[in-house]
């Protein structure tokens, strides 16, 4: 039976006296992709970082598969939940080979068969075995993001948190990475929470989407409703119109 994998209830994140996220609540069903969209400063990335355990200064309630999360997370949490960052070059250690980058999570979480798992991990993201002993700077942007996805998946998590995973890539490569992420979600039964500002990108991958403005969720709707313009909040309508104009301009 499919249940809720991610739950946030009255989540508030503060930076000093500033409330960046204000009493936000949402649920993500197991095996689905849920998107958070909004302008810069809307609170979407702050929310994602709180869920990822990168910002302990929050209040409210967060759950993964029914388990309550504390501000400081255990090693078991980081086995279950992994994050793919916006900039694949910045998120990969420049002085480590791809082999070392992929080995580390396997060593930390005490996996065996490291060699076979690395080979399988590269194959799963459609990278040739020849990249294994290269460094990040020797790869293209799309290849680096594939390595970042392989690293996130290699410890067999249940949840991926995606922080604008294609925004630093060329448009020609974005679709490849989105299709890869979509195929992996289905193949592994993964749950995704994706943050983005590009509505076309988010609706490509996510079934349901929450629109954020000034730290609150102003509307939650299906991707189909967003595509067709069946929206209720003026901010959602404005974001959709801007997205259409940018698409036409391209």
Buried (B, 14 or more C-beta within 10 A) or exposed (E): EEEBBBBBEEBBBBEEEEBBBBBBBBBBBBBBBBBBBBBEEBBBBBBBBBBBBEBEEBEBEBBBBEEEBEEEBEEEBBBBBBBBBBBBBEBBEEEBBBBBBBBBBBEEBEBEEBEEBBBEBBEBBEBEEEBBEBBBEEBEBBBBBBBBBBBBBBBBBBBBBBBBBBBBBEEEBBEBBBEBBBEBBEEBEBBBBBBBBBBBBBBBBBBBBBBBBBBBBBBBBBBEBBEEEEBEBEBBBBBBEEBEEEEEEE
